[in-house]
Amino acid sequence: MRKEETITGRQLISLVIMVQLGTEIISLPHGEAEVAGHDAWLAVLLSGLAAQAGIVLIWWLGSRYPARNFYAYLPLIVGKPIGACIKLLYGSYYALSGLLLTLLYTDIIKRWVFLLTPRWAIILMLLIVCGYAATSTLKKLAYVSQTFIFYYFISFMLIVFSGIYGLDVRNLLPVLPDGWYPVMKGAYTAFSAFVGYDLLLYAYPYVKTQSKKKLLLTISLANACTVVYDVMVCLICSMKFSLAQLKVIPEPIIFILKSYQLETLQSIDILFLIFYVGIISTTIYVYFFLAAKAFLHLRSQGLGKQHVWVWAIVCVCFIGGFFLTKRSAILQFSSIQDKLSIIMIAILPLILLLISKLRGTRRSGI
């Protein structure tokens, strides 16, 4: 297997931010309005805090094996047979996550920009670009994410400056009209918007920092940036539209950008979608990269080659795109993926940490 080079803390921050953003932010205000109502922003904030707890959990697990990645130390906790099954689960999960993001963004960009372009053509272009990037090393992916990080700032500024006009704070009232239950339910559904910090499972031993605590602080900063982005977007959308409007507008952010016009710059919504391709692509190729690494580690000596696994995943995803064509089917697939995300990046790492502690399994020097 190819030996990974180390990355810096700044590169980890850019990687995690780009992976966390995904496509959730485009439809997040709409989805949260249906569940949490006026308190969508509060549900997203709580979900970000839950993600921070998940970060601490994964950091704690990785700190027990600082010289090994997750796939390498997994057999030390549960043994080789069970470890291989769990690796297979993670590989499948990341491959399906990449497929889901591809389908979601294809659906959005086809409805807003490329109305007459065949779906398969958009899917193929995304998969080829992301597949090529996923054959690289973690360090090269980190370099690309650092280059694309300005998309984060540009998209954020476009949303803020386009949405500050015509805001009505009264749309946020009343606060907690039905108590905390809708907010907690909304936090559960918004958790997938912060998925991406689990990159630390694989990247932990390859991040060059002064101490373990510095590593925790670094990835926590990345999560905080995503929380600010998501909460601000939900606040703008909640103040811009009434609750009834938010429930019927699937992508309120694009709607805001489309209605905002400048003399020197037109079609800001299309500009936003173009910039967002960089963010989406980063998320997809990181998922394909992690999936390929999981399959590679099915054997301790390595199973196959990374580029072969990546292109196999791309082919399977392309074929899968022909079976998930209706928006209702994609959204149903997304709801299933949300549940899988909680299992794979929260519940399962917690179980592994408990088993590791109970068995006293620790290989800090390996």
N, C-alpha and C positions, 0 to 999 in steps of 0.2 A: 504493500500500500504506500501511496505517496506521503511523505513526511510533511506535516504542516509547519509553516513558518509562523512566528509570533506576530501578533497585531498589537497596536497601542490602545490605550483607553479611549482616546478620541475616535479611533476607528470603530471600536465597539459601540460607542454612543451613536455614531451615524448609522451603523448597521441595524441596531435595535430600533431606532426611530423609524427608519425606512420600512422595516419589516412590520412594525406595529401598525403603521398607518393603513396599509392595504386599501381595500375598497369600502371598508365599513364606514368611514367618515362621511362618504357621499350620501348614504342612505340612513345613517345613524339617527339623526333627529326625527325622521319619519318613523322608524321602528320604535324608538323610545317614546314618542308621543302616543303611540297606540297602547303602550303598556303603563308608562309612568305619568302620562298627561303633562301638566304644566311643570312637573318636577323632573323632566327628562335630564336636565343639566345636573341635578343632584344625584340621580341614579348613575350617570356616567362618572361623576366624581367618586362615588362609593366603589364603583367597579374598578377605577384606577387604583384606589387604596387596596382593594382585594388583589390586584395584580402585583402591587408592591409586596404584599405578604407572600405571593407566589415566588417572587424574585428572591426573597430571603430564604425560602424553602429550598430552591434550586441551588442557591449559593452555599447554603449549609451542607447540602448533599455533595456538591462538587468539592468543597473544602476538605472533605474526608479523603479525597483522592486527587490532590492538586496536580499530579503529574500525568493523569490519565483523563481522556474524554469519557463521556457517559457510556458510549458503546463499548469502550475498552474495560471499564470497571464494573459493568453490569454483571458479568459472570461471577465476579468475586462476591456479589451479594446473594444472587439467587441460583448460581450454578449455570453451566453451559447450556443444557437443554432449554430450561425456562428462559434464560437470557437470550437465546436465539429467537424464541417465540416473541419476546418483548421487542427485540430489534426489528423483527418482521412487522410487528404492529406499528412501531414508530415510522418505519419506512413507508408503509401503506398510508398511514395518517398524513405524513408530509406530502406524499404524492397526490392524495385526494385534496389536500388543502390547496396545492398549486393548481389543480384542475378547477376547483371551485372558484378561486380568484380569477382565473382565466375566463370562465363562463360568466361570472358576474360583471366583469369589466367589459367583456364583449357585448353583453346585453345592454349595458349603459351606453357605450360608445356607438352602438348600432342605432339605438333609439334617438340619440341626440345629434350625431354627426353623420355617420355613414349609413343612411337609410336604405340605400340600394345595394350596398356591398354584401355579398354572401357571408353568413356567419363563419363558415369554415375558413374563409380567406383571412379574416381577422384573427381567429383562433390560431391558424397556422403561423401567421407572422409573429404573434406573441410567443408561441411555443418555440419557434426556431431561435429567436433572439435570446430568450430566457434559457433554453437548453444549451446554447453555445456558452453563455456566461457561467452556467452551473458546472461546466467541466473544469473550471479554474480552481485554484486553491483558495482557502479562506482569506489569505492576505490580499490576493488580487480582487476578491469580492469586496473586501474592506476598502480598497483603493477606489473602486467604482462607486461605492456608497458615499464615500467622502466627496466625490465629484458631483453626485446627484443630490447631496444634502441641501444645496441651494434651492432645489425644487420645494423642499419643506418650507423654507422662508418665503419664497415667491407665492406659493399657493396660499399660505397663511395670510400674507399681506393682501392678496386679491380678495380673499373672503372678508377680511376685516374692513377694508376700504369700500368694498361694494355693499356691505351689509349694515354699515353704521347709519345710513340715512333711512328715516322712516321707522325707527325702532320705537316700540311702545312697551315700556316696562310693565304696564298693567297686564300684559299677556302672561306674565309670570305669576300672577296672583289668581287665586289664593295659593299659598304654600301649604303643602301637605293636606289638601282638603279631605282625602280619604285615608289619612294616616301613613304609616311607614310601609305597609305591605306592598302597594304598587311600586314604591321606590325600590324596595328590596328585589322585587320581581324584575324591575327594569335593570337593576344592577347585574342581575343574573344574565339577562339577555345581552347586555352591553359588554360582558366579559370578553367576548371574542374580538372586540375592537382593540384589546390590549395584548392579544396573543402575539408572540414574537420574541418576548423576553426569554422564552425557552431555548433560544439560540445559545444561551449560556451553558446548557447541558453539554453541548459539543465543544463550545469555544473556551470553556473555563481554563484549561491548561495552556492555551495558546495566547492568552491576554497578558501582556507584559505590564505589570503594575508593581508598585513598591510593596504592597501588602494585600492580604485578603480583604481587609476592611476598605482599602482604596478601590478594589474591584467592585465591592458591593455598592459603594458610593457612586461609582462610574455608571453602572447599569441602572441604578436608582435615578440618576440624573436624566438618563435617556427616557425612562418611564415617565418622569415628571414633565418632560417636554411634550410627550404624547398626551398626557392628561390635560395640560394647558390647552393644547390644540383642540382636543375633542370637546372639552367643556366650553371653550369659547365659541366653537361652531354651534353647539346645542343652544347656548344662550342667545346668539344672534338669530338663529332660526326661530326660537321660541318667542322672541320679542318682535320678529319681523312678521310672523304669521300667527293667526289664531289657532287654537288647538284643532278646530274642525278642519282648517286648511292644511295643517301639517299632516293630518291623518290621511289625506287624499293626494298629497304631493310626494311621490316616491323619492325624488332627489331634490330636496329643497335648496341645497347649496347651488346647484346648477341653475335652478330657476331664478335665484337671486342674481347670480352673475349674468344670466341672459337678459334680465330686465334692466341691468345697469349699463348705461351708455356713456362713452366719452367721445369727444370730438376727434381726439388723436388716436383712439384705440377702440375698435369695435369688436363684437363677438368675443367678449371676455370669457364667456362660458367655454368656447372652443379652445381658447388659449389655456384655460385652466385644465381642461381634459388632456391637452397635449402635454402640458407639464406633468400631469399626474401619471402619464404613461411611464415616466421614469421611476416613480414611486412604486407603481404596481409591478413593473418589471423586476425591481429589486426584491420585492416580497416573493414573487413567484420563483425566481432563480435561486434564492436562498432556500426555499422549501424543497426544490428539486435537488439542490446540493446536499441538504440534510438527509433527504430520502436515499440518495445514492450512497452516502456514507453509512447509513444504517444497513443497507443491503451488503455493502462491502465488508462490514464487520460481522456478518453472519458466521464467518470463520475467523479465528484469531490470526491466521496468516494472510487473511484477505480472500475475498471471493470475487473473482473477475476484476474488471478495471472500472474506474469511476466514469469515464466517458461512455462506456458501453451501457452502464446502468442508467445514466442520465438520458441517453437517447432512447433507451427502452421505455423509460417513464414517459418521455415526450410522445412516443408513438401510441402508448396506451391512453394517454390523456387526449390525444387528437381523436382517436377512435371513440373514446367516451363522450367527446363533445357532440357526436352525431346522435347519441341516445338522450342527451339532456338538452332539448331545444326549447321547450316551453318555459316561460318565466316562472310559472307556478311550480314546476318540477325543480327548477334551480333553487327557488326559495325553500322548498321542502328539503332539498339536499343540504342547504345552508343551515337549517334548523337542526338537522341531524349532526352536522359538523360542529355546531356550537356545543352540543352535549359531549361529543368526542373530545373537544378541546379541553373541557374541564377535567375529563378523565385522564387524558394523556399528559397534561402539563401541570395538574394540581394534585389530583387524587393519587395517581400512580407514583409520582416522585415522593409524595408523603409516605406511601406504603414502603417504598424502597428505603427511605431514610430510617423508618422505624425498624425494618428488618436489619439494616446495617448496624444500628445501635444495639439491638437485642443480641445479635450474633457477635458484636464487637469487631465487625469486619472493618479494617482500616489499613490502607496501604499508602500512607503519606509519602513514603520514600521511594515508591515505584514509579 
